[in-house]
Amino acid sequence: MSRMLKIVIVEDEDIIRKGLAYMIDWVAMGYVVAGEAANGEEGLQMILELQPDVVLADIRMPKMDGITMLQEAGKQVQFKSLILTSYTEFEYARQAILLQVSDYILKPVDEEKLKARMLELHDEIMKKRENELVSENRESSLDMEYYAQLAQTENQYVAAAIRSIRESYAEKISIENIAEKQGISASYLSRKFKEITGHTFLDFLNKYRVQKAVQLLNEGQYKVYEISDRTGFSDYKHFCSVFKKYALMSPTSFVKQVSEVKNGKI
């Protein structure tokens, strides 16, 4: 079963609200009703407190209308929203959609249409979360093409060092060995490397190794200790320490998080 998303129902008519909350099999659609409110003001406070994934709201309500409630709540909480509307309010509902309300549901509510839309929203939310996790990993990665081109135009020795990292990251390499092969001093190469890339050689190497480790962990074909060896870390504890420094979590925690996202649990 995929991860349960929270939904808040805001509707001033008791019969409709209770019918939506208790007569529909939300669990089968991947949701749990976290709360229900009878007016816009109460609904706003509930949204801010519970931070639901989806809000199902009527348009016409006492104290605060549904559109205003959704707009105010949206300033502080991210959620998908569906508005309940009658045929006479259709034009108003259409305008609400232009204000980034996710969709509208006509009254009386067609349970099958509601179910279909809720399932679509569930998929949208879970895909967005998976994409955000991937984006976070990408943002923390080195753009090797950028650095390679930059070094190529700035300094041939630094360019060669970056090539060595890309080609031999899984092996035992050091700035001393790379400098010696080029016939220059390690101190000169170290200084120019930091000047051009903004990273020390070791920081750059470790970050690239972790980047490769993340790719292998995402693939799920190797055990963590195997990935440690495949990315140039001879000591498993050192690998875990370096990985946590750059990924802000341990390799095993990362594997668990990726698995939960892929299985729809977070």
C-alpha positions as CSV (number, residue, x, y, z in Angstrom):
1,M,0.0,0.0,0.0
2,S,1.3,3.4,-0.9
3,R,2.0,6.1,1.7
4,M,-1.2,7.6,3.1
5,L,-1.7,11.3,2.3
6,K,-3.7,13.6,4.6
7,I,-6.8,15.3,3.4
8,V,-8.9,18.0,5.1
9,I,-12.5,18.5,4.2
10,V,-14.1,22.0,4.7
11,E,-17.8,22.2,4.0
12,D,-20.5,24.1,5.9
13,E,-23.4,21.7,5.2
14,D,-23.2,18.9,7.8
15,I,-24.8,16.2,5.6
16,I,-22.4,16.8,2.7
17,R,-19.3,17.1,5.0
18,K,-20.1,14.0,7.0
19,G,-21.0,12.1,3.8
20,L,-17.7,13.0,2.3
21,A,-15.7,12.1,5.4
22,Y,-17.4,8.8,6.3
23,M,-19.2,7.4,3.2
24,I,-16.2,7.4,0.9
25,D,-13.4,4.8,1.1
26,W,-10.5,7.2,1.4
27,V,-8.1,4.5,2.5
28,A,-8.5,2.7,-0.7
29,M,-7.4,5.8,-2.6
30,G,-4.4,6.3,-0.4
31,Y,-5.7,9.0,1.9
32,V,-6.7,9.5,5.5
33,V,-9.2,12.3,6.6
34,A,-7.0,14.3,9.0
35,G,-9.8,16.8,9.9
36,E,-13.0,18.4,8.9
37,A,-14.2,22.0,9.3
38,A,-17.6,23.7,9.0
39,N,-16.5,27.2,7.8
40,G,-13.6,29.0,6.2
41,E,-12.0,30.4,9.3
42,E,-12.0,27.0,11.0
43,G,-10.7,25.4,7.9
44,L,-7.9,27.9,7.6
45,Q,-6.7,27.1,11.1
46,M,-7.0,23.4,10.5
47,I,-4.9,23.6,7.3
48,L,-2.2,25.6,9.0
49,E,-2.2,23.1,12.0
50,L,-2.4,19.8,10.2
51,Q,-0.6,20.7,6.9
52,P,-2.5,18.3,4.8
53,D,-1.6,17.1,1.3
54,V,-5.0,17.8,-0.2
55,V,-7.8,20.2,0.8
56,L,-11.4,19.5,-0.4
57,A,-13.4,22.7,0.2
58,D,-16.8,24.3,-0.6
59,I,-16.8,27.7,-2.2
60,R,-19.7,29.4,-0.3
61,M,-19.2,29.2,3.4
62,P,-19.8,31.5,6.4
63,K,-17.0,33.6,8.0
64,M,-14.6,33.0,5.0
65,D,-15.3,31.7,1.5
66,G,-13.4,28.7,0.2
67,I,-11.3,30.6,-2.3
68,T,-10.1,33.1,0.3
69,M,-9.3,30.3,2.7
70,L,-7.3,28.4,0.2
71,Q,-5.4,31.5,-0.9
72,E,-4.5,32.4,2.7
73,A,-3.5,28.9,3.6
74,G,-1.4,28.5,0.5
75,K,0.8,31.4,1.7
76,Q,2.1,29.1,4.4
77,V,1.4,25.5,3.5
78,Q,1.9,23.6,0.3
79,F,-1.1,21.4,-0.7
80,K,-3.3,20.4,-3.6
81,S,-6.9,21.7,-3.5
82,L,-10.2,20.7,-4.9
83,I,-13.3,23.0,-4.6
84,L,-16.9,21.8,-4.4
85,T,-19.2,23.8,-6.6
86,S,-22.7,23.8,-8.0
87,Y,-23.7,24.5,-11.6
88,T,-24.7,28.0,-10.6
89,E,-21.2,28.7,-9.3
90,F,-19.5,27.1,-12.2
91,E,-18.0,30.4,-13.6
92,Y,-16.7,31.3,-10.2
93,A,-15.2,27.9,-9.9
94,R,-13.5,28.2,-13.3
95,Q,-11.9,31.5,-12.2
96,A,-10.7,29.8,-9.1
97,I,-8.9,27.2,-11.2
98,L,-7.0,30.1,-12.8
99,L,-5.9,31.1,-9.3
100,Q,-4.1,27.7,-9.1
101,V,-6.9,25.7,-7.4
102,S,-6.2,22.2,-8.6
103,D,-9.6,21.3,-9.9
104,Y,-13.4,21.5,-9.1
105,I,-15.9,18.9,-8.3
106,L,-19.6,19.5,-9.1
107,K,-22.4,18.9,-6.6
108,P,-23.9,16.5,-6.1
109,V,-20.6,14.8,-5.9
110,D,-20.0,11.9,-8.3
111,E,-18.0,9.4,-6.2
112,E,-16.4,7.8,-9.2
113,K,-15.2,11.1,-10.6
114,L,-14.0,12.2,-7.2
115,K,-12.1,8.9,-6.8
116,A,-10.5,9.2,-10.2
117,R,-9.3,12.8,-9.5
118,M,-8.0,11.9,-6.0
119,L,-6.0,9.1,-7.5
120,E,-4.5,11.4,-10.0
121,L,-3.6,13.9,-7.3
122,H,-2.0,11.1,-5.3
123,D,0.2,10.2,-8.2
124,E,1.1,13.8,-8.8
125,I,2.1,14.4,-5.2
126,M,4.3,11.2,-5.0
127,K,6.0,11.9,-8.3
128,K,6.8,15.5,-7.2
129,R,8.4,14.2,-4.0
130,E,10.5,11.7,-5.9
131,N,11.6,14.4,-8.3
132,E,12.5,16.7,-5.4
133,L,14.7,14.0,-3.9
134,V,16.4,13.5,-7.2
135,S,16.8,17.3,-7.6
136,E,18.4,17.6,-4.2
137,N,20.9,15.0,-5.1
138,R,21.6,16.7,-8.4
139,E,22.1,20.1,-6.8
140,S,24.7,18.8,-4.4
141,S,26.6,17.1,-7.3
142,L,29.6,18.4,-9.2
143,D,29.0,19.5,-12.7
144,M,32.1,17.8,-14.1
145,E,31.7,19.0,-17.6
146,Y,31.7,22.6,-16.4
147,Y,34.8,22.2,-14.3
148,A,36.6,20.3,-17.1
149,Q,35.9,23.0,-19.6
150,L,36.8,25.7,-17.1
151,A,40.1,24.1,-16.2
152,Q,40.9,23.4,-19.9
153,T,40.8,27.1,-20.6
154,E,42.4,28.2,-17.4
155,N,45.2,25.7,-16.7
156,Q,46.2,22.5,-18.4
157,Y,47.6,21.0,-15.2
158,V,44.3,21.4,-13.4
159,A,42.5,20.1,-16.4
160,A,44.6,17.0,-16.3
161,A,44.0,16.6,-12.5
162,I,40.2,16.7,-13.1
163,R,40.6,14.1,-15.9
164,S,42.5,11.9,-13.5
165,I,39.6,12.2,-10.9
166,R,37.0,11.3,-13.5
167,E,38.9,8.4,-14.8
168,S,40.6,7.0,-11.7
169,Y,38.3,8.0,-8.8
170,A,37.8,4.3,-7.9
171,E,41.6,3.9,-7.4
172,K,44.1,5.3,-5.0
173,I,45.0,8.7,-6.3
174,S,46.6,11.8,-4.8
175,I,47.6,15.3,-5.9
176,E,51.2,14.4,-5.3
177,N,51.1,11.5,-7.8
178,I,49.2,13.6,-10.3
179,A,51.7,16.5,-10.0
180,E,54.7,14.2,-10.2
181,K,53.4,12.7,-13.5
182,Q,53.1,16.3,-14.9
183,G,56.5,17.4,-13.7
184,I,55.2,20.1,-11.4
185,S,55.1,20.6,-7.7
186,A,52.1,19.4,-5.7
187,S,51.9,22.8,-3.9
188,Y,51.6,24.6,-7.3
189,L,48.9,22.2,-8.5
190,S,47.1,22.4,-5.2
191,R,47.0,26.2,-5.3
192,K,45.9,26.4,-8.9
193,F,43.3,23.7,-8.4
194,K,41.7,25.6,-5.5
195,E,41.9,28.9,-7.4
196,I,40.1,27.6,-10.5
197,T,37.5,25.1,-9.0
198,G,36.9,26.7,-5.6
199,H,37.6,23.3,-4.0
200,T,40.6,21.7,-2.6
201,F,41.8,18.6,-4.5
202,L,40.7,16.3,-1.7
203,D,37.3,18.0,-1.3
204,F,36.7,17.7,-5.0
205,L,37.8,14.1,-5.1
206,N,35.6,13.1,-2.2
207,K,32.6,14.9,-3.5
208,Y,32.9,13.3,-6.8
209,R,33.3,9.9,-5.2
210,V,30.2,10.5,-3.1
211,Q,28.4,11.6,-6.3
212,K,29.2,8.2,-7.9
213,A,28.2,6.4,-4.7
214,V,24.8,8.1,-4.8
215,Q,24.3,6.9,-8.4
216,L,25.2,3.3,-7.4
217,L,23.0,3.4,-4.3
218,N,20.1,4.6,-6.5
219,E,20.6,1.7,-8.8
220,G,20.3,-0.8,-5.9
221,Q,22.6,-3.4,-7.5
222,Y,25.4,-3.4,-4.9
223,K,25.6,-3.5,-1.1
224,V,26.9,-0.4,0.7
225,Y,30.3,-1.9,1.5
226,E,30.7,-2.9,-2.1
227,I,30.0,0.6,-3.2
228,S,32.6,1.8,-0.8
229,D,35.2,-0.2,-2.6
230,R,33.9,0.7,-6.1
231,T,34.2,4.4,-5.3
232,G,37.8,4.4,-4.0
233,F,37.3,4.2,-0.3
234,S,39.4,1.4,1.1
235,D,38.0,1.8,4.6
236,Y,34.2,1.4,5.0
237,K,34.0,3.6,8.1
238,H,35.8,6.4,6.3
239,F,33.4,6.0,3.4
240,C,30.4,6.4,5.7
241,S,31.9,9.4,7.4
242,V,32.7,11.2,4.0
243,F,29.3,10.2,2.6
244,K,27.5,11.7,5.6
245,K,29.5,14.9,5.3
246,Y,28.4,15.6,1.8
247,A,25.0,13.8,1.6
248,L,24.0,14.9,5.2
249,M,22.9,11.3,6.0
250,S,24.5,7.9,6.2
251,P,24.6,5.6,3.1
252,T,22.1,3.2,4.8
253,S,19.7,6.1,5.6
254,F,20.0,7.3,2.0
255,V,19.1,3.8,0.7
256,K,16.2,3.6,3.0
257,Q,14.9,7.1,1.9
258,V,15.2,6.2,-1.8
259,S,13.4,3.0,-1.2
260,E,10.6,4.7,0.7
261,V,10.1,7.3,-2.1
262,K,10.1,4.7,-4.8
263,N,7.6,2.6,-2.8
264,G,5.4,5.7,-2.1
265,K,5.9,5.7,1.6
266,I,7.1,9.3,1.9
